Amino acid sequence: MNHANPASKNTKNSSRNTSLGEVLEWKSNRSGIEGKTTLGNFRLTVYQDGIIRVQASLHEQFESNPYSVISSPLSTKFDISEAGNILAVTTALIRLEVDLERFCLSFFDKKGNLLNRDDSMGISWIGTEVTAYKEVQKNEKFVGLGEKTGNLNRFGKAYTNWNTDYFAYGVGDDPLYMSIPFYLGTHDQGSYGIFFDNTHKTVFNFGASTNRFIYFSAEDGDMDYYFFHQPTMAEIISSYTWLTGRMQMPPKWALGFQQCRYSYYPESEVYAVAQGFRDKKMPADVIYLDIHHMEAYKVFTFDGEKFPNAKAMISRLKEKGFKVVVIMDPGIKTQKGYLPYEEGMEKGLFVNYPDGKTYEAQVWPGWCAFPDFTKAETRTWWAEKMAFYTEAGVDGFWTDMNEPASWGQFTPNLIEFDYDGEGASHRKARNIYGMQMARSAQEGAALQNPDKRPFVLTRSGFSGIQRYAAAWTGDNVASEEHMMAGIRLVNSLGLSGVSFAGYDVGGFAGEASKSLFARWMSIGAFAPFYRAHSMINSNDAEPWAFGEEVEEISRNYMKLRYRLLPTIYSKFYSSTQSGLPISASLAVHYPKEDSIYQSAFQNEYLFCDAFLVAPVESYKEITKVYLPQGDWYYLYSDQKHQGNQVIYQDSPLNYLPVYVKAGEVFAMQSDVEHTEDNHDGVLRLHVYKGNAGSEFLYYEDAGEGWEYLKDEYFRRSIRYKADSESLILEKASGTLASHYSKLRIYFHGFENHAVQVNGKSHALQHGNYAFLDKLTEFDPLPEHHHPYFEIKNLPYLELPHTAEELVITHLF
């Protein structure tokens, strides 16, 4: 059939709204259906039972983003039926109904519950702007969208995706550095996710200035989105990361504490900072070199005066157990004789104007050209140039200013990018630029050090960035409000597939008070990425720079972080397999509990599944905490609380409110100074009695390198079974022997004196246990004394740690 519609040709560039219109014809294909409407074309593709792609275009050919989606449709069984004016595509999890009269879509679960439905406007255009309008379901809440400030529940607000350099942004400002157009909706009938795969500037309006609908729009390009449904929010996130990819296993050192300043120089200051951590027994793994390491801020250079022998300096830092990460900005100074500029010009690697002239803008080095990271040749060249750093011994790479940023903050839209052969203006390429620079950095690290896992940290990115880099939330401010907002930003990134994320502990802009820094250090210990960072022309901001009390509190939480590395490392591995966050908003596992969306509790999150962290401002000595369903133990004392209630918790500066979920298991080790330091060989498991069981996937490997991909790991499932009150350590898999020769199991909430291990009786030992060390009482006045918690007579069991199965019973 060929239905010409002259009217639609005249209206598609109109300033008035025009909907996609009536379906004129459709046909089935291997993965779904496609057809024509009065205004354009559509395609519905089944990727798997819980993922359906929706495409609508004004043109014969559909546009696509070549960068975010890495999975292809699976061979999924689905049915197609037509009844009256309804065309339906049905999988095992989703029923998608298409209203043929006006191309409006309705998504149902397998039981017939309505999950999501188009408003009568459906998919529409105003000129080149394309929009999908959606009804709001009863009690519907919206979460996600990656790096977005504001409340956990996005309802009532609108957000823009346009990667923006935003120094000292406010806690409600938008947009920021990174764009992830993926959100989750949850309501009484179920939960779903939508990923709008369009790299142009997009808007998500969740009911701002309208009570009729929510919508998402792009200023140009096609309507191209993926609809996700699974029984749980966690499975929806896992489906999204199946589509857009998951992080690689990072090197273990990247999970340790990292110290940064804008900037540490000369090399004597770098040595002093490194030695400070070791002298003060504060565990740390990484020191950063910010822009002052360069000669006149030119990438791929070292300042010869500040760092006369960078290779020797880095070698000395490695002797102390430190890794070095350097900053890389994209701006290439337009200076004759500067080799990267000369090469980029000769090979045509820079972003150009339409007439072929090189685009220039001012950044730190002055007038700069910008590598076109959407071009394969540029990415290869950049990877090769990184030999400059790796030959000096640099371990990791920090891609900054990659929105791309420039003075003036207003890049002309007409400049052109290769877009991997497709060609695109700045309007389409901007949001993807930072992700492609991070990709180049990761590929460069792998090229230069093929035997080591790359570590890349990025400020800017797009959906799929988790495949290439960790993320941090940019130039935050030293304030209580920013500390709390940063937690929501990281949790929102986790909801959006970016598991490895963090914030500048202590605040980048401004100066933290003593109490603020102490509290931030304790919260940061329970973040996937743990880095302190401060700005030039501010007071020193190392953990010992705020006085003895703050130093001891910081040390306590840094040491706790390193003791927990067996758990954190295991959860990072799990995230590479599932895509689930390490810092998980309570919306992941408790989306139906309304209290978690209240402003008083929306900052709470689960860290490594076992720990409920209830962040609190540093000036509050007592705080309200919402405990979700289940039972919870106060980490430091084992005091047990019933869930589904609000409690009042003392929150002195040296005790961040943290709880352990009943029935959970986690692992710890002895104190170490850095991740490659020798521990005492004892793996400590903590088991918490509960009415519900749990499964903890314990994982070890060499910590750096790719051998784990060839089964060189030690991996086992540890299951606590509440019904039989037993603990089962399954036979380990992998060819690697455990790094721990002994096993010590602590039983929290149990009162037993003996257990059976593989049928043989073992008496338990008892002893006092503290997760944090007692603080020194610097001031002898009683009112200045610090509280101290110690769990009395905690039962524990010691065994050899082997790969063989262990079944521990009679836990009562």
N, C-alpha and C positions, 0 to 999 in steps of 0.2 A: 504494500500500500504506500501511496505517496500523497500525503495531505499537505499541500502548500498552504501557508497562512500568512498572506501579505501583511495583515494587521500586526502580527507578532513581530515581523521584521522591523516595523516602524516603532514598536513600543519597547523593544529590548534595551535601548539606550535612553529610555525616557527617564524623566525625573520623578515619575510616579511609580508606585509599587505594581509589579506585574508577577503573578504567580505562574508556576510551571504549567499549570493548566490540565486539561483533560488528557487521559491516555488514549492515543489514537491507535496504537498497535503495540504488541509485545510478543516476545518469543523466549523460549527457554534455551539455556545453554548448559554446559557441563557443571557450572558452579552457581547458577541462579537464573535470573531473567534480565532482559534488557528490552528497551522499547523507546517509542517516540511519544511526545506530548505536543500540544498546540504551540508550545514555546521552545521546546528543546528536546533533549534526550536524557534517558535515565538508565542506570544499571544497578541491580541488586545482586550482591555476591555473597555466598555463604562461605566463610573462611573455616569455620568449625561449628559445632553445635551451638556454642555460645557467642559467636561473633558473626555479624552480618554487616557488610559494607554497603553504604548508600552513596551513589554518585548521581549528580544531576548537572547538566551543562547546557549552555545555549548553543554549543558548537557540536559538530559531528564527532570530533575527537575529544576524548576526555583528557584533562590535564592531570598530572600526578606529581607528588613530591618524591623524588628518588632517594631521599635520605633517611626517612624515619622508619618505614615499615620494612622489615627484613624477612617476614614469613609469607609464604604463598598459601592459597586456599588448599585445605586438606581434602581428601576424598571423603566427603561427608554426605551421608544419606539425608535427603530432604524431599518433601512432597510439595507439589504445586497444585492448587485448586482454584477454581473460579466459580463464584455463585453470585448472580446478580451483578452489582457493580463493585464487588469485593474480589480482589485477587490475593491469594494467601500463599506464603512460603513458610513451611513448617519444618523445624528441626526437632531434635530431641529435647531442646531447652527453650526455643523461641518460636513463637508464631507471629509472623509479620503480615499484617493485612494492609493492602493498598486500596484506597478508594479511587477507583478508576475515573470517576467524574472530575476529580480535582487533585489527583495525586497527593493525597494526604496519607501519612503512615501511622499505624498503630502497632505497638509491640506488646505482646502478651507472653507470660511464662507458660510452661507446659500444662498448668492447671487452669489456664484461662484468666489469670489475674492480669489486669492492665498495668503495665510497667511504665509506658511512655507513649504519648500520642501527640501528633501534630495539631496545632491550632488550625482553624479553617484556612488560614493564609498559607499553610504548608511551607514549601520552599519557594522563595520569591526573589526578584531582583529589583533594585532601584538603580538604573544605570548599570555600572559594573559591580556594584555591591550586591552580594548574594547572602541570603539570610534563611535560616530554618527557625520557624516559630513553633514553640512547644507549650502544650497545656501544663499547668501545675497541678499535681495530684494532692490529695488530702494529706496534710502533715508532711509534705515533701521537704527534704533538706538537701542541700547541695554542698559537696566538699571537693577539695582537690584544686586543680589548675596550677599546681606547681608553686613557683616562687611568687606568691601573692600575699600581700599584707591583709590585715582585717581579721574578721572572725572565722572560726572553724567552719560554721555554717555560712555559706556565701549568699543565702537568700536576702533579697532586698538591696543588693549592691550590683554594680557593673564593673567589669574589668577589661583592660586592653592588653593585648599581646603585641608588644613592639619593643624589642630589646633596647634598653636605655641605660646609659651611664648616669647613675643618680647618687652623687656624693651626699652622705649624711641624710639619706631619705627619711621621711617621717614614717611613723608606724602605721599610717593609713594611706601612704602614697602609692601610686600606681601609674604607669608600669615600671617594673624594675629590670634587672639585667637579663632574665631568662624567661622564655615563653614555652609553656607546656599546655597546649589546648586540649587537655583531657580532664574531665570531671566525672564525679559519681553522684548519682541521685539515689536517695533512699526514702521510702515512705511505707505506709501500712501494708501495701500489697507486695513489696519486694524492693530489690535494688538493681541498679544497672549502671553502665558507664558509657560515655560518649567521647570519642577522640575525633576532633575536627582536624583533618590532615590537610591544612592549607597554610602555607608559610607566609602569606601576606599578613598585613596588620589585621588582627581579628578582635572582635568584641564579644564578650559573654555577659549578657544582661540577665540577672536572676531576679528580676522584678523591681528594678530601679525605675521610678517614674511611671510605672504601669502596674495595674493589678489584673491584667488580662492574660499575659503569657510570660514565658521566659524565651530568650532567643540567643542564638550565636550567629555571627556574621563575619564576612571577610570583605575587604574593600575591592577585591578582584579575585579572579580565578573561579574554579568550580566549587559547588557544594560537594564535599567529599568527606564523609564521616563514617566511623565504625561504631556500631552499637554492640555493647557487651552485656551479657546476662549470665550469671551463675548463682547458685544458691546462697553464696556468702560474698561479702565485700572483698575479703581476702582473695577469693578465687577470681573475682573480676579484675583486681590488680594484677594477679598472676597471668590472666589472659591478656591484659594490655601489654605486659612485658614479654609475653610470648610473641606478640606481634611486633613490638618495637625493640626488643632485645633486652638483655640483662647485663649487669656489670661483670667484668672479668674478676677473678680472684685477685685482689691487690696483694702487694708484698706486705708481710706482717708488720714491717716497720712503719708503714703508713697508718697503722691503727694506734700507734703510740702517741705520746704528747709531742706537739710541734710548736716551735717558737719562731715568731716572725716580728719584724719591725720595719717600718718605712723610715730609715733603713739602718741596718747594722754595717758600719764601716768606721775606720779602716779594718784591716784583718785583725789587728790587736783587739778590737772590740768584739769581733766574732769569737776569738779565742776566749776572751774574758767571760762572755755569756755562756759558752759551752762549759768552761771550767766551773762556773757558778752552779750549774745544775749538778755536776758531779760532786763538788765540795759540799753542797747542801743536801745531798742524797735525795734529790728530786728527780725521779725517772723521766727521761726525755729521749727522743729519737731523732728529731729533725730540727735543723736550723735553716731559715730561708735567707736568700740574698735578694733584696728588692732592687729597684731601678738604679740605686747608686752603685751597684757593682759594675755597671757599664761605663764605658768611655762616652761621655756626652749623651747618655741614655740610648746608645745605639745597640740594638740586639746583636748577639754573637760577638760581643767584645767584653773585655775586662778592663777596668780603669787601672792603668799601670802604676799610678801613685798609691791609690787606696789598696790595691791588691796586686803587688808586684810579682807574686808567684802564686797564682790562684791554685794551681795543681798541688803545690806543696802544702798550702793552707788546708785544702780539702782532705789531703792525705792525713794531716795531723788530726783533723776532726774525726776522721774515720777511726783513728787509733783510740779515740775516746768513746767510740760507739755511736757517733752521729752520722746521719745522712744529710746531704745538702740538696735543697731544691732551689732552683733559680727561676726568676720571673722572665717571661717572654711576652713582649708586646708586639702587635702586628705592624705598627708603623715603621717603615724603612726610611731613614733619613735620605732626602734627595741631595746627596753630596757626591760629587764626582770623586772617584778614587776609593769610595766606600764600596767594597766588593759586593755585598748583598744587593745594593742598589744597582750597580753596574750589571750584575748578572740578571737581575729581575727585568731590567730594561731590555737587555740583549735577547732574552728568551721570551719576552712578552708575558710575564707572569703577574703583572699588576692589574688592578681594576682600572678601567678606562672610561672616558667619555664616549658617546656614540660616534664621534668623529675620529676615534683612535688615540686621542691625546690622553696621557696618563693623569688620572685623578690624584690631586694632592690636597692634603688638609694638615693642619697643625696639631701635633701632639707633643709629648715630652721632648723629642729630639729637635723640634721645630717643624719645618715643612716636610711632610712624609708622603711616600707612596704606600699603597696597601696591597699586599699579596692577595691574589684571588684564590682563596682556599676552596672555592667550588670548582677549581680546575685541577685535574689529576696531575698534570705536570708540575703545578705549583706545590701540591702536597708532597710530591716526590722530592722536589728541590729543597723544600723546608726540612724534610726528614734528613736529607743529606747534610744540610748546613748544621744540624744539631750535633754533628760530630765535634764541633768546636767545644761544646760543653761536656759531652761524655768523655772526650779524651782528657779533660781536666779532672774527671772523677765525679761529675755531677750525677745525682741519683734520680731526681724527679724534676718535673716541669710544671710551672704555674703560668697558665695563659690568662692574661689580664687585658683590659681595654679592648676586648674582642667583640663588642656589640655590633659594629666597631665604634669606638669612642673617638671624638676629636673636639678640639676647642670650638665653641660655637654651637655644638650639639644639634646640628641641622644638616645632615648629609643630603646632597641633591639626589632626588629620586631618579634622575635620568641616567646616572652612571650604570655601567653594564658589567655583568658577571657571566662567566662561562656556564655555570649551573650544569656542569658535566655534559656539555655539548648541546644543551637545550637553549641556552641563552636566557637571561633574565635581567630585569632592571633591579635597582636597589629596593623597590617596593616588595619584590618577591624574594630577594636574596638576603635581606638584612637579618631576618630572624634565624636564618640557618648559618650565618657567617661564623659565629663563635663556636658552634658545634663542629664545623669543618676545620677550624683552626685547632680545636682540641683533638680531633681525629688525626690531623697532621702531626701533632705533638706525640700522640700515642704511637702512631706508625713510625715516627722518627726514633722514639725511645726503643721500640722493638727492633728497628733496623740497626741502631748503634750498639745496643746491648741485647742481642738475641737470646741470651741465656737467662735474662732477668725479666720479671714482670714489670711493665711500665707503671709509673704513678704520674698521673696528670691531674691537676686541679684547675678548674675553669670557673670564670665568673659568668660567662654567657653560654647559652645553649638553647636547644629545642628538643622536642620529643625524640627520644632515642639517645640523648646525650649520655645516659647511664652506661652505654657501651664503651665510651671513650674516656670518661673522666669522673672524678669526684667534683662536687659543687660546694661553693661557699656563698653566703648571702650578701657579699659585697661590703660596701663602705658603711657599716652601721655606726651607731652612736653609743657612747658610754653613758647609758641611762637605764634605769629600772624598766622603763617601758620597752626599750629596745631589747633588753635581755629576754623579756617575756615574748615579744613579737618574734624574735629569732627562733624561739622554740616552735612557734606555730608555723613559721616558714619552713623549717626543717621537716616538721611533721607533714606539712602539705606536700613537700617534695617527695617524701616517702609514699604518700598516697598516690603520687603521680609517677612512680617507677624509679625515682632517683634515691636509691638506698644509702649511698655514700655521700653524706652532706653534713655541713656544719656551719658555724657562724664564728665571727671574730670574738673570741672570749675576751672580756674586758672592755670591748667597744673599740672601734678604730678611731673615730673622730671624738675629740674631747678627752677627758680624763676621768677614770673611774675612781670613786671613793674607795676607801679600804673595804668597807662592808660589801659594796657592790662587786668588787673584784673577787672577794672570797666566795660569795654566793655563786657568781658566774663560773668560777673554777669548779665548784662542786657540781653544778648542772652540766657543764661541758664534759665532765668525766662520763656522763651518760648520754653522749652524743656520738654518732658514728665517726665523725671527723672532729678531732680535738686539737684546736690550734688557738693560741693567744696571739693577738696582733694589735699593734698600736701605731700611731701616726707620728710623723716628724714634728719637731718643735713641741713635743709633749713630754711630760715626766717619764722617767723610766717605768716600764710596765711589766717587768719580769715578776714571777710569783713571789720573789723575796723583796721586791722594791716597796712593799706596802707595810712593812713592820713585821715583828715577830709573830703576832697572832695570825695574820693573814698567811704568812709563810707556812706556819704549821697546818692550818686548815687546808691550804692548797696542797701541801705535801701529802696529807692524809688522803685526799681524793685522787691525786695523781697515783699514789701507791695502790689505792683500791682499783683504779682503772687497770693497772698492770697486773694485779692479782686476778682480775676478771678476764684477762686476755684469752684463756682457753675457751671461755663462753663466747666472748665477742668474736673471736676468730671463727669459731664453729658457726655462729649465726651469719657471719659474712659469707661463709661457704653455702649455707642454706639459701641465702638471698641470691647467690649466683644461680641456684637451681630453680627457685620459685619466683624471684623478682619481688618478694615481699619486703617491706621496710624493716630496718633494724630498730629505728625509732618510730613506733607506730602510734599514730593518733588513736584514741579510744574508739573512733568511728570505724576502724578496721574490724574490730571484734565485738563492739557493743553498739552498733548503729541505731538500735531501736530504743536505747536508754536516753530519754530526753535530757537528763541532767548533764550529760557529757558536752552538750552544746551551749550550756550556760556560761556566761563570761567568767564566772568564778572558777569553773572547772575545765574550760576548753583547752587549757595548756597542758593538762595531764596526758601522759602517754606511757606506753609499754616499751621498755628497752630490753631487747633480746628476749622478748616474750615473757620472761619471768618477773621482771621488775616493773612495778608501777611507780613512776616518778611524778611527784606532785610539786612542780616548781613554785617557788614563793619568793616575793621580793625580799631584799636583804634587810629591810627595816621592820619586817613583820616578825614578831616573836611567837605568834600563834596564827594558825591559818585553818580554814575549812578545807577538807579534802573529801571528794566524792569517791567512794569505793564501789566499783561496779559489782554485778552479781558474782557470787562465790565468796570464799573466805580469803582473808589477807593477813599476812604477818608483817608487823613493823620490822624492817630489816635489822635494826640495831639491837633490839631487845627480845624479839620473838613474840611480842604481845600480839594476840590474835583478835581480829575484828571480823564481824560478819559484813558481807557486801550489801549492795543495793541500799546504801545509806550514806549520810554525810556525817563525818566526825570532825572534831576539833583536835588539831595536832600541834603540839609545841614545835616551834621551828627555830631554835637557836641557831646562830650563824654557823656553828660547827656540825649541825645535823640537818642535811637536806631531807625532807620527807620522802622516804622510799619504802616501798612495801613489796613483799614477795607473794605471788599468787599461790594459794594452797594447792598442793599436788605437783608443783613444779620442781625441776631439777636443774642445777647449774654447776659449773666447774670453775675452780680457782687454782692458782699456783702460789709459790712463795714470792717474796719481794725480789724484784730485779731492777737494775738501773736503766736498762734498755731492752728491746725485744730480743737481741741476740746474746744477752747476758745469760750466764748459767743460773738456772733455778736449782732447788734442792732435790729434784727428782720425784717429788710427791704431788700427785694429782689429787686435789681435794674436791669431792662431790658433796653438794648440799642438797638434801632431800627434805621436802616440806609436806607434812601429813595433810591430806585433804580428802574431800569426798569425791573429787573428780581426778582422774588420772592425767598423765601427760606423756609426751615423747620428746626427748632431747636428742638431736642428731649431733653426736660428738665427733669432732674432726680435727686431725692434725696433718700437716705436711711439712716440707722442708722450709717453708716460710718465704721462699723467694725462688723463682725458676718455674719451669713448666713440667717438671717430672710428674707432678700430680695428675696431669692429663694422661699419663701412662700408668695409672693405678699405683703410683708411689705415694700412698697416703695411709693413714690409720683412721678408719671411720667405723663407728658403731652406733647403733640406736640404743639409748638408755630409756627404758620405759618404767614409769611408776604406775602400778595397777592398784587403784584405790579399793576395788571390790575385794581383792585378795590380800591387800596391804603387802605387796611384794615389789621388789625392785629387780628388774631384769636388765643386765648388761649383755646385749647380744654379742655373739662372736664377731670380732672385728673383721672388716674387709680391707683389701689393699695389701701391698707388699712391704709397706714401711712399718718398722717397729715403733711403738710409742716412745716419745721422748721422756716419758715418766715411768719409772720402774716400780713405784709404790702407789697404792691407792688408799686414800683416807676418806671415809664416807661419814658425813655428819647428818644426824637424824633430828630434824627440827619438828617439835610438836609431838614426838613419840616419847613414851615413858618406859620403853623396854630395856632390859638388861642383857639380853642375849638374842641372837638371831641365828637362822640357819643359812649357811652358804653352800649351795649345791648339796643340800641334805645334811650337812654336818654343822653341829652347834658351835657358835662362836660367842664368847662373852664380849660385851661392849665395854670400852673405856669411857670415862667421863672427864670433862675438863671445862674450864671457863673459856669463852671465846668472844673476841671483839672484832668487828669489821673495820673499825677505825681506832687509831691509837689515841690515848689520853693526851690532851693538850697540856702544855706547861702552864702553871699558874703564875704568870709574870707579875701580876698585881696581887699581893697577899690579902687584900680586902675580900671578905666573903661574897659580897655582891658582885664581884668580878670573876667568880669561879665559873668554870665551864662545866656543863653536864657531861657525864661519861656513861656509856652504856656497855654492859658486858653480859653476855648470855651465860647464866650459871649452869654448871653441871650438864653441859651439852654432850649427849652420848655420841660416840663415834667408833668406827671399825677400821682397822688397818689390814690391808691385804696386799699381796703382790699384784702388780698391774700387768696383766698379760692380755693376749688377743682372744683367749678362750671365754666362752660364755660363763657368766656368773648369774645365779638365781638366788636372790636374798629374800627369805620369807620370814614369817612370824614377826612382822613389824607392828607389834602391839604391846 
